[in-house]
């Protein structure tokens, strides 16, 4: 099973491509989380925001939650993601030794950045989503 992290916008028809491969980031997420903690920046996983219905669709089964659980999608301002991505890129370029696919990760981050810049320009919000 191959996991990928991709960007969803709150505008379903933004007028530009939002596709990001996202597999290199997904495969290295634990190392990237540690890097973010070490650098004192938000982790990419902090931006996961799929609704429970979307997660159920991806998993093919229903997740049981407490009655008071928030099941709606979470949305974030593009600048928050841009700040995190910029800090991650700087840290990776400074010390890529821990990453087996630094080039792939940097490409995914550059692709995320391009989508978020366009989202910011149009006033759209975003979140990361997972695909299996």
KADALIN-V88392 format. One record per pair of residues at least 24 apart in sequence whose C-alpha atoms are under 6 Angstrom apart, sorted by the first residue. I is the first residue (numbers start at 1). J is the second residue. Records with the same first field share a line. If there is no record, write none. Layout:
I: J ; J
//
This chain:
2: 132
3: 131 ; 132
4: 130 ; 131
5: 129 ; 130
6: 128 ; 129
7: 127 ; 128
8: 126 ; 127
9: 125 ; 126
10: 125
18: 115
20: 111
22: 108
24: 104 ; 105
25: 105
47: 127 ; 128
48: 127 ; 128 ; 129
49: 73 ; 74 ; 127
50: 129
75: 125 ; 126 ; 127
76: 125 ; 126
77: 125
78: 116 ; 120
//
